[in-house]
Amino acid sequence: MRLCDALEAKGELEAAQHAQLVQTLLGALTASTTPDELADNWQRVATHFDLLLDRPEAIDALEQSILQLAVRGLLVPQDPEDEPASVLLHKIRAEKDRLIAEGKIKRDKPLPPINEGEQAIELPQGWDWVRMGDLVNSSEAGWSPTCIGSPRRKGYWGVLKVSAVSWGAFDGNANKELPPDLSPRPEYEVKSGDFLLSRANTEDLVARSVVVGEAEPRLMLSDKIIRLDVSEAMDREFLNLSNNSNHARGHYAANASGTSSSMKNVSREVVLRTPVPLPPLAEQRRIVARIKSLRRLCTDLRQRLAARQIVQTHLADAFVK
């Protein structure tokens, strides 16, 4: 038993040392300011890749580092031929003004300019700092009636829980069934392509967002989920990446209300004031494509680690027998 205790202590020490190594090397990678510096820092990671990426939490950290590089313009090259973000912003404003004139949306309130303290990162040429509200036409929250505690049955209406939008991908199974004595509100039904964000959750998860893929029918927003009508001139997948990155998380942490870390709230005003680093539309699409490719590789790494762990468990069982 003393030997088991010693092995356990050694394992905990090695895990702490490994976590420190991962944090140091990936921290340097994320802090890169130029493509050349990024290449040098990546070489250090690549040299020790097998040692670093041998457990799931390290792959999670790598994926977060990739996200931070993406929203800083270091993941794909800039193209001087791209239409700059300032022109894109004028197109988005023109779309919003047209919808206001047609009576389809209400006139929006002016948003304050972004001050230097909110500009968390230095942007590449052709990018601009904007507010989330500059990029969306309107926003709404849903409805939270008293529901049946279990997920809805086939053919019934359901109301989404905040966990449906908390973990990086939309989860339509996270819902509660609407009681038969209540009439559904179809205006809150989730649609494919919706940009959804939680306004109430734990400190780590509040204001996390997702873009809905193929939406199932008869699922409604709760009043703790905000739907943003993102401009057609924007790539909403890029906006989702930006909203889940470190600079946005810092904004929400500074502006969320609630005294307990287990339940924080953000208002729609706070969401619309979120600073967003805006690249040209063509670059947004290149970034989203690169992120999807790298995330597939991260998923493959996780699957390989899981398979290896199963083999190790089988070997251990065989030795014990």
QUIMOZI-V892404 format. One line per field, one symbol per residue. phi: phi as a letter, one per 40 degrees, with the letter a starting at -180 (. if undefined). A space follows every 50 residues. Layout:
BEGIN
phi->???
END
This chain:
BEGIN
phi->.ccccccccccccccccccccccccccccccdbbdccccccccccccbdc cccbadcccdcccccccccccbgbcbccbccccccccdcccccccccccc ccgcbcccccccccccccccbccccgcacbcdccbbcaaabcbbccbccc cccdgccbbcccccbcbgacbcccabcccccbccbdccccbdgcbbacca acdcbcgcbabccccccgbbccccbbbbccdccbccccccdccccccccc ccccbcbhcbccabbbcccccccccbcbcddccdcccccccccccccccc ccccccccccccccccccccc
END
